[in-house]
Amino acid sequence: MKKVFAVSLCLIMFMLAVGQACADDAYYARCNIKVVKGNHITWVNWQAAPYTIPVGTKLKVTRNGDTATFVREDNGESYKVDLGADGDAYLEKFVSTKPINISKFPKDVQSNINKGIAKVGMTKEQVFIAMGAPSTLLSGRTEKMALEEIMKSDNWIYSRRRFGKNIGIEFDPKTGKVTRTEGIWGKD
């Protein structure tokens, strides 16, 4: 009887572990995610970060309050993530349960996304995919803002690096397309 109980308990624990692992594996980078020294990702999303996790990269995500760990499926690299606040709404700024496909966009927009820059004429979705969440809106800092709230704003400010010039993106309120950029790298 003890043996049957022990085997049953082991099977139940195994099934729970497999179920949790499967649930954690179904995430993809929603945008180009900026990684600073020591494999750290922060809600500030420093644009001068030395490394970027490309949009669409499959990630295993483990949450713990207002932090998370992302593990790349393709190479096993692990990253500590400061979400800015606790909850799925803040995690959604970084990842999606659905793969992100940029091939639906024109070639020049795909190129800008791959370079991590915004250009006049790009949509909010395209800029978000290219550069990630802005650090600031006119209404304030974004660490405790959900993706939906950020997308309603027409003025986004990105922090390039500490004590560096910021990057500003202005969107047309009617079309949702970029009308002006300030401080963007790679301007033509």
N, C-alpha and C positions, 0 to 999 in steps of 0.2 A: 504494500500500500504506500509506504514512504517513497519507494522507488518511482511508482506511477505519479505521485504528487510532485516529486522533484523533476521528473521528465516533463510533466505538464507545465510546471512553473517555468522551466527553461524555454519551452516552446512559446509560451505566452510572451516572455521577455524578449525573445528573438523576434517574434512577429511585431511587437511594439517598436523595437529598435529599427527594423527594416522599414516599417511604415513611416517612422519619423525621418529616416534617411531619405526615403523617396520623396516625402513632402519638402524637405529642405533642398533637394537637388533641382527643383523646377524654377530656377530664377535665371534671369539674363540681365546684363548691364543695360540699363535704360538709356544711358548716355556714355560719353567718354568720361570715365571716372579718374580724377586726378589723384595721384599717390605721392605723398611727401616722404621724406627720409624715414627709414625704418618700417616701410610698408604700412604707413598710417594714412588713412583717408579721413578727412574732416568735412563737416557740413559747409565750412567756408569755401571749399573747393578752389584752393589756390591755383590760379591759372599758370603760374610759373613752376608748377611741380615738375620734377625731373622725369616722371614716368606716368603713363596713362594706361588704364585698362580699357581696351576698345569697346565701343558700343556693341551689344549683341553677345559678348563673352558669356559663356555659361558659368554660373557660380553656385556653389553650395553656400547657403546663408544660415548662420546660427545667431539668433538674437538673444540679448541679455539686457533688458531695460532700454536705455538710450544709446547703447552700443551694439555692435554686431561684428561678426567675423565673416568675411567673404573668402572662400577658397576657390581658386580657378580650377575648373574641371580639366582643362587642357594641359596644365603644367604643375598643378598642386600648390602653387604659391598662395600664401595666406596673408590676409590684410585685416588690420584692426580698424573699425569704422566708428566714428563719432557721428551718430545720426542727427544730433541737435536736440532731439526730444524722444520720448518713449512712444511707440505705437507704429502700426503698419503704415499710417499716412506719411510718416517721416522716412520710413524704409523705402516707400514707393518713389521717392525722389532719386534713388540710386538704382533700383532694380524693378523688373517686371516679371510676371509669371509667363508672359508671352514673348517669344523671340522678337527682337527689333530688327526690321529689314529696311535698310536704307536704299536698296536697289530700286525702290519705287520713285525715288527722287531723281531729278535731272543730274547728269554727270558732274556739272560744275558744283552743285549742292553736295553731292557725294564727296567730291574732292575737298570742299570746305569742311564737311563733317570729319573726314579723315585727318585733316590738319588741325581740327579743334578750333576753328574760327567762324565768326559770323560775318556775313556780307549783306549789303542792302538788297532787299527783295526776298530774303529767306523768311520763312514763317517762324512763329514761336516754337512750334514743335521741332523744326529743323535746328534752330539755335540751341534749344535745350539739349537735343541729342548731341550736337557738336561740342557744347561747352559745359553742360551740366547745369545744376541749379545755381542761380546767381547768389551772391552773399547778401545783397541788399536790394530792396525795392525803395521807392519813394516813401512808402509807409513804414519802413524799418527793416531790420535784419531778418533773414529768412530761416534761421535755425529752427524756429517753432512754427513754420508755415508748411502746409501740405502743398503738394504739386498743384492741385486745383487752384489754390489761392495765388500761387506764383503766376500761373498762366493767365490770370485775370489782369495782371499789371501790364502797363505799356512802357515801363522804364525799368530796365534791369541793370544792376551794377555788379561787376565781377571784381574780386580782389586778385590782383596779379601776384603779389607777394607782400609780405609785411614791409611797410614803408615804401612800397612801389606805387606807381601811377595805376589808378583803377581803370577798368574797361567799362564803358557805358554803351548800352544798346537801347535804342528808342524804336518803338513799334507804332505803326499807324493804328489808332483805335478802331477804325472801320474794317481794315483788311487783315490786321494782325501780322503784317509784314514789316521787316526792318526798314526804317526810313533813314536812320543815321547811326553811325558807330563812332566811338571815341576811344583811342588807345588800343585798337586792334592790331595784333601782329599780322604780318602777311598781307597788308593792304596792297592792292595793285595800283 
